[in-house]
Amino acid sequence: MKQTDTAAPRRRLIPPGAVPAVKVLAALLSLAFASCAALAPAVPESAPPETAPGKPDAPAAGQIPETAPGGAAPERPTPPEYIMGTGQTPADALMRFLGANNPGAGRDFIRSLADCYVEEAAAEGVNHDVAFAQMCLETGFLHYGGLVTPDMNNFCGLGSIGPGQPGLAFPDIRTGVRAHIQHLKAYASKESLNGELVDPRFRFVRRGAAPAILGLAGTWAADRSYGEKIRIILKRLYVFSFR
């Protein structure tokens, strides 16, 4: 009888067709991961920075966001000293500022008014923020109440001297705004007008007599605090428009 070698390792026999438990477990895990991946939302391979998750959408053209991307507030301009220059406030912000100070003003009217101030001032190199602030002062934010009435489209008191001389009247908003811009440029600069003259009182101004806003006191108006009043409205405009 042959003696069995007890030191040799024993081989575990696997029946034909049987799958090892390790392979079964691996297959189950693979199915589980595949199911989770199918339920996850699709993410594009790349997205523009403006629309990438976690970043705010860019504001539409002409709009001022309450806070700039990243949480920082938009930089607030310093009120300018001079009349000539470039305005900082977009038309929609001018419109909202005027509407906030006169809720009864027609939305379409103040939209047209704001657009005209931005466009007409740019055509003559006048700072539209300054011109708009002066309009707010002269008309009491379109409340009027003096000699000039809303139907005159006279936004700066042109020719308004006293009883019997209520001021000039213009056929539409744009002509009235253009006359204001031209008259303001007459005080602020000796440069020629770029557009057709519509201000009948342009020729009466000593050209370049008041390049600074504060210089309008005693020239445009007898009120010695006239220029400072315009600057106060400018500060209010910037606080309102630039958070």
C-alpha positions in Angstrom: 0.0 0.0 0.0 1.4 3.4 -1.1 1.8 6.0 1.6 0.1 9.5 1.0 2.4 12.5 1.3 0.6 14.6 4.0 3.0 17.6 3.4 1.8 18.4 -0.1 -0.8 21.2 -0.4 -4.4 20.2 -1.1 -6.1 21.7 -4.1 -9.7 22.9 -3.8 -11.7 21.7 -6.7 -14.1 24.2 -8.3 -17.0 22.6 -10.1 -17.1 23.4 -13.8 -19.2 26.6 -14.6 -18.9 27.9 -11.0 -17.9 31.7 -10.6 -15.6 32.7 -7.7 -17.2 34.8 -5.0 -14.7 37.6 -5.6 -15.8 38.0 -9.2 -19.5 38.1 -8.2 -18.8 40.8 -5.7 -16.9 42.9 -8.2 -19.7 42.6 -10.7 -22.3 43.8 -8.1 -20.1 46.8 -7.2 -19.7 47.7 -10.9 -23.5 47.6 -11.4 -24.0 49.8 -8.3 -21.6 52.5 -9.5 -23.1 52.5 -13.0 -26.6 53.1 -11.4 -25.3 56.1 -9.4 -23.7 57.6 -12.5 -26.9 57.3 -14.5 -28.8 59.2 -11.8 -26.3 62.0 -11.6 -27.1 65.2 -13.6 -25.1 65.8 -16.7 -22.4 68.4 -16.5 -20.9 70.0 -19.6 -17.3 69.3 -20.2 -16.6 73.1 -20.1 -18.7 76.2 -19.4 -18.0 79.9 -20.0 -17.0 81.7 -16.8 -20.1 83.8 -16.9 -22.4 80.9 -16.7 -20.3 78.3 -14.8 -22.0 76.9 -11.6 -21.5 79.1 -8.6 -20.9 82.3 -10.5 -23.6 85.0 -11.1 -24.9 85.8 -14.5 -23.4 88.9 -16.1 -25.8 91.9 -15.9 -27.5 93.0 -19.1 -26.1 95.9 -21.0 -26.8 99.2 -19.3 -27.8 97.7 -16.0 -26.1 98.3 -12.6 -26.0 95.2 -10.4 -26.7 95.7 -6.7 -23.4 93.9 -6.0 -20.6 93.2 -8.5 -19.5 89.6 -9.2 -17.6 88.2 -6.3 -19.6 90.2 -3.7 -17.8 93.5 -4.1 -19.9 96.6 -4.6 -19.5 98.6 -7.8 -17.1 101.5 -7.4 -19.0 104.7 -6.6 -17.8 107.7 -8.7 -16.7 110.9 -7.1 -18.9 113.8 -8.1 -17.1 115.7 -10.9 -15.9 119.3 -10.6 -16.3 120.2 -14.2 -19.3 120.3 -16.6 -17.5 118.9 -19.6 -16.7 115.2 -19.5 -18.3 111.8 -19.6 -21.2 110.7 -17.4 -20.9 107.6 -15.3 -24.5 106.7 -14.7 -26.4 104.6 -17.3 -29.8 105.7 -18.6 -31.8 103.1 -16.7 -30.2 104.2 -13.4 -31.1 107.9 -14.2 -34.6 106.7 -14.9 -34.9 104.8 -11.6 -33.5 107.7 -9.7 -35.9 110.2 -11.1 -38.8 107.7 -10.6 -37.9 107.2 -7.0 -38.0 111.0 -6.4 -41.2 111.4 -8.4 -43.3 108.2 -8.4 -46.0 110.0 -10.4 -43.9 110.7 -13.4 -44.8 108.6 -16.4 -42.4 105.7 -17.0 -42.2 106.1 -20.8 -41.6 109.8 -20.4 -38.7 109.5 -17.9 -37.2 106.7 -20.0 -37.2 109.0 -23.1 -35.8 111.8 -21.0 -33.0 109.8 -19.5 -32.0 108.4 -23.0 -32.0 111.9 -24.5 -29.8 113.3 -21.7 -27.2 110.5 -22.2 -27.2 110.8 -26.0 -27.4 114.6 -26.4 -24.7 115.2 -23.7 -22.4 112.7 -25.4 -22.8 114.5 -28.7 -21.5 117.8 -27.2 -19.0 116.4 -24.7 -21.0 117.4 -21.7 -21.1 115.2 -18.6 -24.7 113.9 -18.7 -24.7 113.2 -14.9 -24.2 117.0 -14.4 -26.9 118.0 -16.9 -29.4 115.5 -15.4 -28.7 116.6 -11.9 -29.3 120.2 -13.0 -32.6 119.2 -14.6 -33.7 117.6 -11.4 -32.9 120.8 -9.5 -34.5 123.2 -12.0 -37.8 121.1 -12.4 -38.0 119.8 -8.8 -37.6 116.3 -10.1 -40.4 117.1 -12.7 -42.8 118.3 -10.0 -42.4 121.9 -11.4 -44.7 124.3 -9.5 -43.0 127.5 -10.9 -43.4 129.5 -14.1 -42.3 126.6 -16.3 -44.9 123.9 -17.0 -44.4 120.3 -18.1 -45.9 120.9 -21.6 -43.0 123.4 -22.4 -40.3 120.7 -22.5 -38.1 123.3 -20.9 -35.9 121.3 -18.4 -33.5 124.0 -17.2 -35.6 127.1 -16.9 -34.4 128.7 -20.1 -35.7 132.2 -20.5 -37.8 131.9 -17.3 -37.3 135.4 -15.7 -40.6 136.3 -14.0 -44.3 136.9 -14.4 -45.0 137.5 -18.1 -41.8 135.7 -19.1 -42.3 132.0 -18.1 -39.6 130.8 -20.4 -39.1 129.1 -23.7 -41.1 126.2 -25.0 -39.8 123.4 -27.2 -41.8 121.0 -29.5 -40.6 117.7 -28.0 -38.4 116.2 -25.3 -35.3 115.8 -27.4 -35.3 119.4 -28.6 -35.7 120.6 -25.0 -32.9 118.5 -23.8 -30.6 119.5 -26.6 -31.3 123.2 -25.9 -30.3 122.5 -22.2 -27.1 120.7 -23.2 -26.1 123.5 -25.7 -26.7 126.2 -23.1 -24.7 124.4 -20.5 -21.9 123.9 -23.0 -21.9 127.6 -23.7 -21.1 128.3 -20.0 -18.6 125.4 -19.7 -16.6 125.6 -23.0 -15.5 127.8 -25.9 -15.7 124.8 -28.3 -18.1 125.0 -31.2 -21.4 123.0 -31.1 -21.4 119.7 -32.9 -25.2 119.7 -33.5 -27.6 122.2 -35.0 -28.3 125.1 -32.7 -31.7 125.0 -31.1 -31.0 127.2 -28.0 -32.2 130.7 -28.8 -30.3 132.1 -25.8 -27.0 130.5 -26.7 -25.7 133.8 -28.2 -26.2 135.7 -24.9 -23.8 133.6 -22.9 -20.2 134.6 -22.4 -18.5 131.5 -23.6 -16.5 129.5 -21.1 -17.6 131.7 -18.2 -18.2 128.7 -15.9 -16.3 125.5 -16.7 -16.8 124.2 -13.1 -20.1 123.2 -11.6 -19.7 125.6 -8.7 -19.1 128.4 -11.3 -22.8 128.3 -12.3 -23.6 130.1 -9.1 -23.8 133.8 -9.9 -23.7 133.2 -13.7 -26.5 130.7 -14.6 -28.4 131.5 -11.5 -28.2 134.3 -8.9 -28.3 131.8 -6.1 -24.8 131.6 -4.6 -25.4 128.0 -3.5 -26.7 126.9 -7.0 -23.6 124.9 -7.9 -23.4 123.2 -4.6 -27.1 122.2 -4.9 -26.3 120.4 -8.2 -23.4 118.6 -6.5 -25.6 117.5 -3.7 -28.0 115.9 -6.2 -25.0 114.3 -7.9 -24.0 112.7 -4.7 -27.5 111.4 -4.1 -27.6 110.0 -7.7 -24.3 108.1 -7.1 -25.4 106.8 -3.7 -28.6 105.6 -5.3 -27.0 104.1 -8.4 -23.8 102.6 -7.2 -24.3 100.4 -4.1 
